[in-house]
């Protein structure tokens, strides 16, 4: 059976097409398109005209690929930017009328659940709790879980695009702006502190997105292991992460364009993402970092296959 999964995220739209049988899954097609749904308006509660058009164009292209690969089942999900936008339903309805693809707008709890299922498929999790972090454009999900179960999960409306527009940091970001962002995160993530204290996770498990960029920058700048399509779990040496994050946070936009391994769609948001990663690593004294290249779309596929 051929299954397609579309993840309509705030920064990127992702398409995964796989062929499944009783014993295995074969990836046929994997694509990500920068859409930046929240550009210019993410904190105003609507999707702007430019992002709306880019979203439609991305789904049109995905629809063509889905037809080309003769997909039998298509699963499509939209997250923070669409669920918070006054015209989110209009976008979903437009997509359906043009392509027949029914996009399901999911809440933060469902998003966190699918991220967990994706990460669990990618990474050799243990019986000890891990703190899973997925930095989106509109929201960031935290899940404390082992390979058997979720202990706690919550979605916070503090995605990188949302914070970038809210704080509009200088080029490069100043120490005063960093302090303001840390204060904001401390306030917004108040519910995370007692959860971490209760379950005592032993590592940070980063889910795809900006964490993939960390792997790519470590490869480009320090000669670390490259991202490979067949490899889904990476260990990050803390000293390598520290070097990359310090380089990113100290950089101007022009300097970030020259960082080896950093893709253009992350030039503007990677500073905020690194500040968020640093916040979690520092506040919770986590010195073990792993990265899962799987996230929501792979979790949605796992959920679908478990029920069929």
PyMOL commands that set and color helices and strands:
alter all, ss='L'
color gray80, all
select helices_A, chain A and resi 42-44+49-68+80-83+88-99+108-122+160-167+175-188+190-199+210-222+238-250+253-256+264-266+270-283+296-306
alter helices_A, ss='H'
color red, helices_A
select strands_A, chain A and resi 2-8+12-20+25-34+73-78+103-105+130-135+140-145+150-156+204-207+233-236+289-292
alter strands_A, ss='S'
color yellow, strands_A
deselect
rebuild
show_as cartoon
